[in-house]
Amino acid sequence: MVKTDEDREEIEKAHGFETQATIVLVMKACKKLDHEILFSEVYKILKNRFILTRELFKKQIQELMEKNRLERKLDNNKQYLYIS
């Protein structure tokens, strides 16, 4: 089956939404996490659905920070804080 660019865009968008939802789920439970630990937890949850790339993960983290759902910890740039 040949996928068009439109299909790929739709799949990427769906993966983005699913990644964001999973990040929020993990962060709601933990409140504060290191970047690598958060990536690892999200990867474990999504591994049976699709392969999470670091690029997609970073993009979704950035979008969540723009939506004021996450922020970087001031004294440790590698940690994220969940904003409820």
Secondary structure as UniProt FT lines:
FT   HELIX           5..30
FT   STRAND          32..34
FT   HELIX           35..46
FT   TURN            47..49
FT   HELIX           54..66
FT   TURN            67..68
FT   STRAND          70..73
FT   TURN            74..75
FT   STRAND          76..82
//
